[in-house]
Each structure stands twice: as structure tokens, then as C-alpha cells.
Amino acid sequence: MGNPKAFLTINRKEAGYRPVLERIEDFGEVEQTLNTEDRMLQASRCMDCGVPFCHWACPVSNRMPEWQDALYKGKWQEAYEIVSATNNFPEFTGRVCPALCEKSCVLALQDMPVTIRENEAAIVERAFQEGYIKPNPPQKRTGKKVAVVGSGPAGLAAADMLNRKGHNVTVFEKDELSGGLLRLGIPDFKLNKKIIDRRIKLLEAEGIVFINNVEAGKDISTPELLKNFDALCLCIGAGKPRDLPVEGRELKGIHFALQLLRQQNRWVRGTEVPPKERIGIENKHVLVIGGGDTGSDCVGTSVRRKAASVTQIEILPMPPRKENPLTPWPLYPNVLKTSTSHQEGCTRRWSLATQRFVGNNGHLSGVEVVDTQTGVAEIIPADLVFLSMGFVHPVHEGLADELGLLYDTRGNIAVTTTSQTSVDKVFVAGDAHLGAGLVVRAIDSGRRAAQAIHAKITL
Ligand SMILES: Cc1cc2nc3c(=O)[nH]c(=O)nc-3n(C[C@H](O)[C@H](O)[C@H](O)COP(=O)(O)OP(=O)(O)OC[C@H]3O[C@@H](n4cnc5c(N)ncnc54)[C@H](O)[C@@H]3O)c2cc1C
């Protein structure tokens, strides 16, 4: 701990965001960066607590106090080495993690936690700039072959760890590009896709084989996979969206959130979206059903696509603005979150349950909702609805059912011991097992699965 008084003398300083009127004109990342001097000063605010709650709250058990100290002292490479010892992809979490660590930082008690997430992003970007992140293929190959199915953060982390052990890793991905929800879910204004391309290039140079546009269980059969590989690691995500099967669901204009976000991410990349699949948003009244992060991404996307109005509704009551006695520090607080997308222009409403969709000539014109507190019903006019109520579990049809996997009571892929499914040689990681969650949890889960697979195939 370089400066034991910094937390008393230096305030939290965030890099901030590009001005709203500028950023809604493009899909570039909204977050800005701090200058080097300020960044190091922010690191000096870490108190190196006897019990580092940040470390405890972090799913990958990042060693924050150690790398904050290195950063404060300008030892950028050392800081990177500590960060990357527990996190394969700090460039992803440094951008999109909700930073559980910051919520449990002791300085959060004064509302001024250390800027841990931003510091992490700065360290990894510096590491790329200075060239000490470079391909580091394993010295020896074991001859063992592992198939990773799905290239989201769980699959990438598992592949990376197994490759480092010298196993031959092939990643099968049904989409045209690797990255899972990082690529086709999370919008570019939160995560520029060049960041994913940069990492995939590195993993390829280290020897991982990526095969895209191949759906395991369909384009490559399940028996073939089991025969050709010593182990399978299923990282197929929680792809089944929660539907809202009420009257009028068949009307035109009602889409799952990911239909919009996948299309938008492809569009930003320059991929032509066939005209009949395009969701026209300009001058439309948009209603986003579901008050979470996916909904917020639909808000930001709709604003950029020049919707006439954007409203987001949530069935639960509005959470407290600041403190919630049900989730006291150091727990992750269930309090009102206002994302950058919300700041860009959106009406937010709570305690509204959807009763039915109403329409004219087969097209949506409004949504009847009822206030769960007062019982009063109303119709919110809407031309477009994006259903953003989360995901129920992984897709069972195809690979998972064919393998005869057991599911838990929520429909996620069940494990017997760490990451091992009910079928020999078949492991699971990420949302497919944990349920829809966070990038950082998926990375951790991928790391754990890799450990279990390594132990199994080198017995
Ligand atoms: C819109 C949205 C925004 C989000 N924003 C954030 C955020 O800001 N911060 C955060 O921490 N988390 C966020 N999340 C959650 C986070 O993206 C996920 O928790 C994480 O990506 C899960 O990783 P995963 O590797 O388990 O699965 P996924 O990322 O879902 O990847 C699964 C991959 O498997 C592939 N696949 C599935 N079946 C097959 C098959 N049979 N053969 C081949 N490939 C297959 C899929 O195509 C997909 O690419 C967001 C989620 C969504 C939907």
C-alpha cells in the first residue's frame, strides 16, 4: 500500500461518459478514459484492507489490493500479471462488469469506492499497447483433444486454460463469429467488438482452433464429438428467452430483445441484414418489457435508432434509490440502477404487469398493463415491444437432449461434481449450468471446468 492516506485526501474520480447528444449518434463505446496520472492516483485510494471484501466479492477472486498497489507505483506490467493471474479477459470485465468488487469495497460505505473496474481496463489496455500481451503457446502438447462447444466468455476461458495445459482445443460455434453474448448480445456502445477480435486472434495464435458456423449436435453429430474428443465442455449459454404468452402475443411488432440486439450488432459490423428481417425503429413508439440490463441495452439501441419514444416497464416495484436494508454492504445492493442508456432518454415505470397486447390489422398498437400496487389498468401505446424478461435455461433440444444430460430443477445442465455433467467425458460451464448471469461468472466457471477436464484426461 503505497499511500496510506490517499483514501482520505483523494476523491473517487470516474472517467465519465461521452456527452449524451454526441454518443446517441453512433454505436461507439460511451465510456471515456482517464489520463495516466489520475489513473495511478485512483489506484492509490485502495486501503489494502485486512479483509479485502473486493476480493471476496469477485467471482474470479481477483487480487485487487495487490494490483492497485502496483498500478499506483507505475508498475503496469506487474499489475497486469496479477490481474491476469485470475482473469483471462480483463478487457471484457474492465468494460462490462457490474463490478461486484466496488460494491463491497470498504470505501463504498462512504459512497466513494475505488474505481476498480476502470483501473482494470486501463491496466489491460496498457498491456496491449506496450506489447507484453503476446501469443504464448504451450511448450509441449499432451496429445489430448478437447471440444469446447460455444465461444462465449465461459467457452473462451475454458479453451484458454486447457490450451495452456497443452491440450488440443477446438471451439465449435454456431454463429458466424466467436464471442457468444459478448459479440451478439452486448451492444457496441458498451463493448467495441474489436476488443473481442483482438483476443480471438491471440488465442488462435496460441493454437486454439475456432470453427464457426457449426452447430454441435447438428452440423457435427453428438456421437462424432464423443468419438473424436477426449472430453467435451459445453458452454452453450442460457439461450431460451422468457416469453410472455398473453393475448395478442402473435401480433407483428413483438420481438425478443436478442432479435434486436443480434441484428444491431451484425449491422454495426457491416453485415447486411435481409430487408424482411430488419426491425424498423425510426419514429416508432418502443416499449421494453423487463427492467434489467438486457432491457437497458434495448433502450440504448432504440434511442440510437431514432425511436419516437422509449418506455421501459418492470413488474417489480422500484427498488430503493440508495441503500436497501435487505442487501446491506458488503452484499451487492439491490438498489435503483441508472445505466448510460437510461440517461439517453427513456421513461421508466415499475410495478406494471402485462395483461395483453392490443393491435390493429395484425399489428401491435399498445400493451395493456395493470399496476400491481393499485390494480389500475391502462393501455400504453406502442408500435414495437422488446421482451427483455431474462432467459429461462439453455436450449435443451439438439445437443443437450441428445447427450441425455440431466437438468436441475430450473432446467439448467446439472453437474455431479465440479463441472462434470451426468454423462461421462461431458462437462459444462457458464450460463448453461449457472443460469443467465454475468461475464465474470462465466469466465470463472470456464476456468473451473478446464481444471476438472484437465484432471480427468490426465488421470
Ligand atoms: C443483452 C445482454 C447484455 C448483457 N450485458 C452484460 C453486461 O453488461 N455485463 C455482464 O457481466 N454480463 C452481461 N450479460 C450476461 C453475459 O453476457 C452472459 O452471462 C455471458 O455471456 C454468458 O457466457 P457463456 O459463455 O456462458 O454463454 P454465451 O455468451 O451465451 O455463449 C454461448 C455460445 O454458445 C453458442 N452455442 C449454443 N449452442 C451451440 C451449439 N449446439 N453448437 C455450437 N455453438 C453453440 C452460442 O451461439 C453462443 O455463442 C448480458 C447478457 C445479455 C443477453
The ligand as an ORCA input file, in Angstrom:
! r2SCAN-3c Opt
* xyz 0 1
  C     -28.172     -8.251    -23.920
  C     -27.265     -8.756    -22.843
  C     -26.420     -7.868    -22.208
  C     -25.571     -8.305    -21.199
  N     -24.751     -7.407    -20.601
  C     -23.904     -7.845    -19.649
  C     -23.014     -6.931    -19.033
  O     -23.019     -5.745    -19.321
  N     -22.146     -7.412    -18.091
  C     -22.108     -8.735    -17.754
  O     -21.288     -9.125    -16.920
  N     -22.958     -9.629    -18.329
  C     -23.839     -9.216    -19.258
  N     -24.697    -10.112    -19.842
  C     -24.616    -11.530    -19.452
  C     -23.421    -12.233    -20.137
  O     -23.330    -11.816    -21.469
  C     -23.575    -13.740    -20.037
  O     -23.735    -14.098    -18.687
  C     -22.343    -14.462    -20.587
  O     -22.090    -14.092    -21.927
  C     -22.530    -15.975    -20.518
  O     -21.422    -16.588    -21.096
  P     -21.490    -18.076    -21.669
  O     -20.158    -18.323    -22.282
  O     -21.968    -18.990    -20.612
  O     -22.642    -18.074    -22.775
  P     -22.901    -17.171    -24.050
  O     -22.169    -15.898    -24.018
  O     -24.374    -17.140    -24.192
  O     -22.282    -18.035    -25.240
  C     -22.845    -19.279    -25.618
  C     -22.418    -19.562    -27.043
  O     -22.721    -20.929    -27.351
  C     -23.136    -20.997    -28.694
  N     -23.867    -22.248    -28.876
  C     -25.018    -22.629    -28.261
  N     -25.360    -23.874    -28.659
  C     -24.409    -24.288    -29.530
  C     -24.210    -25.486    -30.291
  N     -25.047    -26.522    -30.188
  N     -23.134    -25.555    -31.091
  C     -22.259    -24.500    -31.193
  N     -22.405    -23.341    -30.508
  C     -23.454    -23.255    -29.684
  C     -23.991    -19.749    -28.839
  O     -24.167    -19.399    -30.212
  C     -23.156    -18.738    -28.072
  O     -22.220    -18.099    -28.913
  C     -25.570     -9.686    -20.834
  C     -26.441    -10.581    -21.462
  C     -27.292    -10.123    -22.455
  C     -28.240    -11.081    -23.120
*
